[in-house]
Amino acid sequence: MYGACTRANTDGLSFLRTHTGERSGRPRVSDALTTPIVCTSTYHFKDTEELIAYQEGRYGSFEYGRYGNPTTQACEEKIRQLEGGEAALLSASGMCTATTMLLALVPAGGHIVTTTDCYRRTRQFIQTFLPKMGISCTVLDPSDYVGLEKALKEHECSLYFSESPTNPYLRCVDIERIVSLCKPTGCLVCIDGTFATPCNSRALDFGADLVIHSASKFFGGHNDVLAGVIVGRKDAVDKVKQFHNILGGVIDPHAAYLVLRGLKTLALRVERHNDSAMKIAKFLEAHPKIERVHYPGLPSHPDHEIAKKYMKGFGGVVSFEVKGDLWQTAKFIDSCKLPYIAPSLGGVESLIEQPTVVSYWDQGPEKRAEIGIKDNLVRYSTGIEDYADIEADMAQALDCI
Ligand SMILES: *Cc1c(COP(=O)(O)O)cnc(C)c1O
């Protein structure tokens, strides 16, 4: 009925986003229009014959809550079609998805390639936990393709993993170029597309093997749920699922429902996020109290050309540097009245944070300098408030410093 999503028809995805995964293939309860939240820890069988039929794939059902749930499955199907992947797997959080993926796809003693600008907890897992399994890592600048070639030659690399856009500097990677280097060596390419969403960029269309998302961000979209998802090649997702079934980071069906519900308005919300973020980035770049703006939609961004190639819109997050020190920057943040001071992004409410204070306070100035987190850096996640209100609030807060 819906056909495969191709990049050419992404404009028609809006309808897909609304109904796909729900209209067919899920249990029909009292003709309810919405997908029911199926609260069950286990599933029963009529008799042994039915159970054996299930085991042999002749009877489609579920067995136990850790291995699957109808609400979760409907949500996975929606995300699978949105990204144009072969399979999708939800889990309890974005970190759960990332860690399970790394553990499942990289063998002991293996090697991975990642990029510098990276979600802090993912970096921590790669640098502190994976070495315990003898897994080593090459960390590259997102635009270091020579370094990537070298790493692929010198190591047996199992996985290339990068966010695109990255956090917090919104660097973008040349997916096709990375795929052309990795594919011949058998190294899988996984992109964390949390900041992009499939509305702006579908990495699988450009040859990536896998995409992961923190569904706690734009997918859920309302700052009210934690979830993570991996989408892409069936053989790889199946491997992750096998491990997920053991590790047990299962999403609760209520949470899966909230993600499913959020996805119905994803396209509308992302349009507004893209629009407001682009406008505020331009406003800030022209403001005398701003040192620098990091937004891939601006020609001044180092990866603007790459972003133009891979993104339909440039996303809802803008990072920028205030002219001033840590405390002047904090004063600007405290003077903003519209956004909440909070970590996270991608929800209907605008959020503002100073990465130094919210994510790296324990690190001390030297360590922060080493990983490139500046004290005057601000990350703004535009919500869906009226743009005029966002700008007016930002302007008055800048007048306060
Ligand atoms: C938030 C985030 C994560 C972690 O996701 P959780 O759902 O909070 O566990 C991973 N990667 C990126 C890019 C994120 O923004």
The ligand as a Gaussian input file, in Angstrom:
#p B3LYP/6-31G(d) Opt

LIG

0 1
 C       20.845000      12.319000      23.705000
 C       21.820000      11.688000      22.793000
 C       22.268000      10.389000      23.010000
 C       21.823000       9.582000      24.209000
 O       20.484000       9.286000      24.132000
 P       19.562000       8.990000      25.421000
 O       18.225000       8.731000      24.832000
 O       19.601000      10.232000      26.274000
 O       20.161000       7.827000      26.122000
 C       23.155000       9.844000      22.096000
 N       23.584000      10.535000      21.024000
 C       23.161000      11.793000      20.792000
 C       23.669000      12.512000      19.604000
 C       22.271000      12.419000      21.670000
 O       21.862000      13.662000      21.443000

